[in-house]
Amino acid sequence: MAWSHVQYEYPVHYEFEKIIIWMDSVARLYVGTADAIDAEWSYYAGVSSGDHGLAAGLTLTSKTDENTARSDYWRPTPDSNDRVIAVFSPTKLAKVIRLYIDSDNDDPTQIYEFRPSTRLMADEIITGQLHITDQFASSPAIKITVSSQERVFIGDLGSDLYGIRGRDSSGNIIFELKSDDDHPYLENYADHHAIELELMKVNFQNISWSSLAIFDALDDETKRASPDISEYDARVYKSQLDNGDDDTVDKQFGFMSKTYTDITTILSSTSTSVGLNFLTDTEQSWFTNECTNLTLVDSGANEFNVTSNTSNTLTVAGTPASGAYTLVDDDPQYMVGFASLSDSTNGGTGYIKYEVSFDGGSHYQVIYDTINSPNIDLRQGTMDIDDPGNDYIVKITLKNDGSGDGAVMYKWLICTDPSPWRY
């Protein structure tokens, strides 16, 4: 290889943070720094693994000598603005800096500009207005990265929509504000949909006969069935359920909750002694007759009605088997369903069907439906359960309208009887 170089000399030492190069094609490069032309030189190039890229954070790798720098040359590809950037980490104090270019390999390369860049501290910027414009080739943006992970971004978030976005260390979006957002997305922030869920819970707590409830704030996929048997999955995104930006006309998207099994099981424990007409569990501290009319299921799956209890002993008719046991309440007979949603009936777009099963998916009961005619909205009203059971599943269907616009489900909650306080 034949190497040529571009050199800058400075009258005093400068603390160099990075180098910026404008060039017209791929090239093989390395960098040298020194306190004077005839002083000892330090060399920097790509990583030694052979891919000739930079280390994490666009960092140049220090080399023991010039021959090693040449063999571990850095081989960058210019971006759309013919620019490449490399960083010194830590910064390099020097008076002379060189950029070496291999003139024999790759396409003949034209270097438009080589700019060794000193560190610019934010404290040095004094201005009435910091103006970042779209009049240059690059989209105007500010990006903060930590360990190569974007954490904060201000600029074009896509589709020419401008705003601010924040991510956690795993890359998950935790907040996003866009120029067309009616409601911003702020994870764990008490927006009006989160407040609606809390109001649903307050209503649930005020229903005298209700003690069992399932709900989903749609913050993540943890309450979704795995697998979800829907033909097309609705997207759980930014604390809502939507069509995932799929604008296919009349397309339907589904969400199936996990199965909430044995929902009426009040207690699972192990007896310490049993006998004719009793079971004792010294680990318990029940109120007197708290368990009256619950069903005791012993280790042999035998069922006994509890007629009374003391602090640790259940009274039944018969002799329970010793060992593991459960206390089970009756299957629910009533329910109230809540939901926060947006569809064509309340200023939004698209259609929603919201239904629940209490017998493990054998039968579903509709709470809300604008997909079919006539529309149904039985939210916040007491409903008889048509097919009682103790394995709950919620199913939600979203349907795009004739323009391909979809509906959104924000939160749902279903509460049922019975109460475990049976006297």
N, C-alpha and C positions, 0 to 999 in steps of 0.2 A: 504494500500500500504506500502511496505517496501522500504525505500529510502537509497541508498548508495551514497557516493560522492568521487570525485577526487579533490584534493586540491593542489594549488600552493601557495607558500609563497615567497615574494620578499623582499630584504633588504631595499629597498626604494620604495616610491610611484611611480607607473607607470600610465600613462593615457591610459586606455584600450579602444580601438575603437570597437573591435569585438571579437567573439570567433569562432574558426574553429574546427570542430570535424570530425574525421574519424571513422565510425562505420559500422557494418555489417547489421543492420536492423533498422526498425522503433523503436523508444523508447520514453518514457515520461521523460521530462527533466525540470529542472529549474536551475537558476544560483544565487549564492550569492557572495557578495563582502563586504570587511571590511578593516579597517585600521590595525587591529590586530585580532588574533583568538578570544580573549576575549572581543573585542570591539563590538559596535552595528553593526548588519549586514543589508545590503540592498539586496532585492530579486527581481528577474526578471524572467518572464515566458511569456506564450502566451497571446493573447488578451483575454479579459474577456467575449467575446460573446459566448464562448462555442465551437468554432471550433478548438481551441488549435493551431492555426497558429500564425504567427508573424504579427505585424502591418506593414503598408506601408513602403517600403524600407528595408524589412527584419529586422525590429526593434523589439527588446525585449521590453516588457511592464513592467514598474516599479510596484511593488506590495507593499501593506501596511505592510504585515507581511508574515511569512513563510507559514502559513496555506493557505493563499490566493494564494501564489505562487504554492503550491502543487495542489490546486483545479483547477488553471488555467494553469496547466503544458503545456509546449511546446512539441508538438508531431511531430517531423520532419521525413521526408523520405529521406534517403541518395540518392545523385545523382549517376550517372554512375561510379563515382570515389569514392563511399562510403563516400562522404563528405557532411557536412551541415555547413551553415554559419549563424550567427545571429549578429546583430549590436546593440551596445549601442548608444542611441541618447538622450541627448548629451553623449560625451565620459565619462567614469567613472574613477575617480582617486582612486586607492586602492593599498594595499600591499598584500592582501590575496584574492584569488578568488577560488570558488568551483563550480563544475558541479555536480548536484544531479541527480541520475538515479533511476527510479522506477524498482526494480528488480523482481516484482511480475507479471506485466502485459506486454502484447505484447510478441513477441518471445524473448527468452534469447538473450541479446544484448552484443556484444563484442565491447568495445571501443578500437580502435587501437591507437588513439592519441587525446588528448585534448590540443588545443593550444590557450591560451589567447593572443590576438594580440594587440600590441601597435600600435599607429598611425604612419604610414610611410608617411612622406611628400615628395613630388616630389623634393623639394630642397635638400633632403638628397642623391639623386641618382647622383653619379658622375661616368661616364663611357664613354669610347670611342664608345661603341656600345651596345645598348640595344637589346639583342637577344631573340626573342620569337619563340620557335621552335615547330614543330609538332611531336617531339620525345616523348612527354608525351601523356597521354590518352586524354586530352581535346584538341579540335581544338585551334590553336593559334589565339588569338583575343584580341582586346582592345575595351571595350564598355563604353560609357559615358551615364548615365541615369539621368534624371531630373524628379522628382515626378513619379517614376516608368516607365517613358516613355523613350525608347531608343532615343537618340538625335544624337549621332555619334557612328559609328561602323567601326572598321578596322579589317578585317579578311576574313574568308570564307563566301561569300555572297550567297552560294548555288552552287551545282553542281561542287564543287571543284574549283570555280572561286574566286580569291582573289581580294580585293579592299577596297574601303572606301565608306560609305553610310552616309548621313545625313537626319534627319527627323525634321519636325516642331513639335510643342507641341501637335498636333492632330494625329501624327503618319504618316503624308503624307511624302513620299520621295521627298526631294527638290534637292538632288544631289546624283549621284552614279557613281563611276568610277570602272570598272572591268577590269581584266587582259586581256579579249578578246574583249573589246569594241573598235570598229573602231572610234566611236564618243561618247564621254561621255555625260551623261545626267546631265545637270545643269539647274534647273528651272530659268527662266528669264535671262539666260546667252545667249549672242549673238553668238550662234553656227552658222554653215554655213546654217542650215535650217532656223533659225530665220532671218538671213541676207537675204536669198532668199525671204522670205515673205515681208520684207521691200522693196526689189527691185521690187517685184510684185506691191506693193502699189505705188511705184514711177512710174512704167509703167502705172498704172491705171490713175494716176494724169496727165500724159502726153498725154493721149488719149483725144483729144479735145472735142469729142462728148459725153464722158462718165462722168456721175456724180453719178450714183447709184452703190453700191458695197456691196457684202456680202462676208465674209471670215471666216475661222476657223483656229486658230493656234494649235488646238487639245491639249490644255493644260488641259482641263477638259471636263465634260459632259454637260456644260451649253448650248451648241448650238446643242445638239442632240434632236431628237424628243422624246417625252414621251407620250405613249410608242413608241419605235422603232419597226416597224413591220417586220424587217428583221428576217429570220428564225434563224440565228445564229448571235449574235452581234459581230462586230469587236470591239476590245479592244482599248479604249482611254487610253494611258499609256505613260508617259515620253515624252509628246509633239509629239506623233505620233499615228497613227491608225495601228493596226496589228492583227494577228490571235490569240493573247492571249496564245502563246506557244502550241496551239493545232496543232499537226503535222499529222492530218488525211489527207490522200492523196485526192486531188481534192475537199476538203471541201471549201465551200464559206461562207464568213462572210460579214455582211452588216453594213452600217452606213447610217441612214436617218437623215438629218438635221431637225431642227424645221422649221415650215412654217413661212417665213418672209412675213407677210400679209400687204396688202395695201401699197406696197413698193413705189408706185408712188404718194402717198399722200404727198404733199409738206407742207401743213399747216392745222392745225385744230384749230379753234377759234370760237368766238361768236360775231355776229354783234352788233353794237350799234344803228344803224338805217338802214332802207331799204326803197325803193320807186321805182317808175317806172325807170327802166334801171340803178339802182345803188344799191350797198351795201357798207355801211361804217363801219369800225372797227377802232375806235380811238386808239386802242392799237398798231396798226401797224405803221411801218415807211418804206414802200416800196420805192424803186427807181421808178422813173417815167417809166411806161410801163414794169416794171419788170415782171408782171403777165400776160402780153398779151399772148393769145392763151392757157392759162391754163383753166381748167374746174372748175367752181364754182358749188358745190353740196350743196344746202341749207338744212335746217332742215326738209323739206318735201321730201328729196331725188330728188328734181328737179335739172336738170343740165342746166347750162348756160355757153356759151363761153365768156371768158373775152376778150373784144376788146381793152381795155386800162385801165390804173390805175394812180391815184395820190399817194401821200404818205400814204393815209388811205382809199381810195375809189376805188371800182372796178366798171367799166362800163360794163353793159351786156344788152342784148335785152330781156325785160320783167321785172317782179317784183319778186324778190326773197322773200321767206318767212324769217321772222326774227328768230333769235336764232342761234343755233350751225350751223357751215358750215365748209366745207373743200375746199381746192384748190388741184386739182388733175392734174397731167401731163398725157400725152399720155402713153399707154402701150409701153414698149421698143420694138425696132425692130432689134437691133444689140447687140451683146455681145462679150466679150473676156474672155476666161477662162484660169486661171493659176493654176499650181499645182507643188509641190515639192514631188517627189516620188521615190521609189526604187522597181523595179521588174525585170523580166528576160530579159528585153530589154536594161537595162542600168547597168548591172553588179550585179544586185540583184537576187532575186528568186521570183517565183510566178507570179500572174497576177492581173491586176487592171482594173475596169471599173468605169468611172467617168462621171456622167450625171446630168442634171439639168432640172427642170420643172419651167415654168413661169405661169402655169394656175392651181396651187394648186395640182399638181400630176396627172392630167388627161393625160398629155403627157410629155414624157421625151426626151431630146435631148442629144446625146452622144458627149462628148468633147474628151474623151480618152478611149481606149478599147484595152487591150491585151488579154482579155479572149477569144474573138471571132476572127474569121478569115474572111476577112483580118483585121489586126490591124488598129486602128485609133488613130491619135495623132493630134488634132486640137488646142492644147494649143498655146496661145499667138497670135492667128490669129483672125481677125474679122469674125464673123459668123452671118448670118441672123438668127433671132429667128423664128422657124417654127410655134410655137403656142404661140403668145403673150398673156400676162396677167399681173397681178400685185401681184401674190402670189408665191414667189420663194421657191423652195425646191431643195436641193442638195442630190444626192444619190451616195454612193460609195460602190463598191463590191470588196472584196479581195478574190482571189482564190489560194489555195495551189497548188503547182506543183506535179509531179508524185513522188517526194521524200518526200512530206509533208511539204516542206519549203514554207513560205508565203511571200507576198509582204508587203510593208510599204508605207503608205501615210503620209507625214509630214505636209504639209500646202496646203490650197486651197483658191482661190480667184476668184470671178466672178464679172465682172463689165459690166454695160449696159448703153445704152442711156435711156431716153432722158435727156437733160440738162434743169434745171428749168429756165435758163436765156434765155427767148424766146422773141425776139424783132421783 
